[in-house]
């Protein structure tokens, strides 16, 4: 039973790592057309360091949990919450995050500056009254 729990824990971690990687990769891909390409490349290299840490499983559990919260916030377009997660990462595990946290901060700031929320559809008004039925005109009388 303990081995089964460990396998489930590993599988869950792999799923979470894939989710974090997918969301943050989409964040990087969405910034491909930024003006400062040198800064973009530097931030992208830092994010690659994060991805290698994810694959190797070398992150503290608290850091892992905060990254999950950050990825969920980014997926929802809630960049204020994502920025708060980034601040928590820098305060709680600076030594473990310093090689990639600057890139994370840059991509979050760039995304927040250009993000446009999806327009919400206006709720449909309920129909009022009887339905209108098109009637065929009566045939003209034969002469």
N, C-alpha and C positions, 0 to 999 in steps of 0.2 A: 504493500500500500504506500509506503513512503516513496518508493521509486516511481510509482504512478503519479503521485502528487508532484514530484520533481519534474517529470515529463510534461505534465499539464502546465506547470509554472514556466518551463522553458518554452513551450509552444505559445503560451500567452505572451511572453516577452518577445518572441519572434514576431508575433502578430502586431504587437504594439510598436516594435522597432520598424516594421514595414509601414505601418500607418504614419508614424512620425516622419519617416524618410519620404513617403509619398507626398504628404502635405507640405513639408519644407522644400522638397524639390519643385513642387508646383509654384511655391512662393518665389524660388529662384528663377524658374522659367518665365514667370510673369514679369520679371524685371529685366529681361534681355535687351530691351530697347532703351535703357537708361543712357543719359548723356556721358557720364564719367566711366568709361570702360575700364580704366585702370583700377578704380576703386571697386567696380563690380567684380573684376577678376580676383582681386585680393579677398573680398568678402566671400566669394564663391569657394576659394581655396580653404578659407577658415571653416566654411560649412562642410566641406569634404572631410575635414578633421573630425567634426561632430559625427558624420555618417560612419566613419571608421570606428569611432568609439562605440557607436550604437551596435555595429556588427559584432564587435569584440565583446560587448557586454561589460565594458569597463566603467560604467557610470554608477554612481551611488543611487540607492533606491529613491531617496528624496529628489535627486536630480532627475531621475527617470520619470517620477510621478509629475514633477513640474513641467517637464518636456511634453508629457501627454496632455496636460492642461493647456499648455501653450499651443500645441498642434490642434486641439479641439477648438480653441478660440480663433486661431487663424482660419480654420475650415469654415467657421461661422461668419468670418469677416469682422470679428470683435477684436480689433487691434489694440484697444485700450487694455483689455484683459490680457492679451498676449504680451504687451509691454510690461504689465505688472508682473507677469510670470518671469520675464527676462530679468527684471530687477531682483526678484526673489532668488533667481539662479546666481546672480552676481554677489548677493549678500550671503547666501548659504554655502556655496561651493565655488568660490572664486578660483582656487587652485586647480580644481578639476575642469572648470569651464573656460578659463582665460584664453585658451588657444582658439576657441571658436565663438566665444560670446560677442566679440566685436562684429563679426560677420552677421550673426543673428540680429544684433541691434540695427545694423545698417539696412538689412533687408526688411525688417519690421518698419523702420522709419520710412523707407522708400514706398513700401506698400501702403502704409497709412496715409501718406501724402497724396497718393494717386487713386486710392480705392474709391469706387463708386458703388453705393448699395444698389441692389437689384430693385427696379421699380416694383412696387406692390400693386397688385391688381385691386381696383376698387371693388368693394363687395357689390354683388348684383342685387338690384332691388327686386322684391317679389312682384310678380305680376298682379295687377289689380283689375278686377272686373271679369266679365265673361270673355272667353276666347273668341277672337274674330275668325270667322270661317269664310273663305272666299267662295262665293257662289257663282256658278256659271250663269251667264245671261240666258234668259228664256229664248228659245228659238223663235224667229220671226214667223208669224202666221203665213201659211201658204196662200197665195193669192189666186 
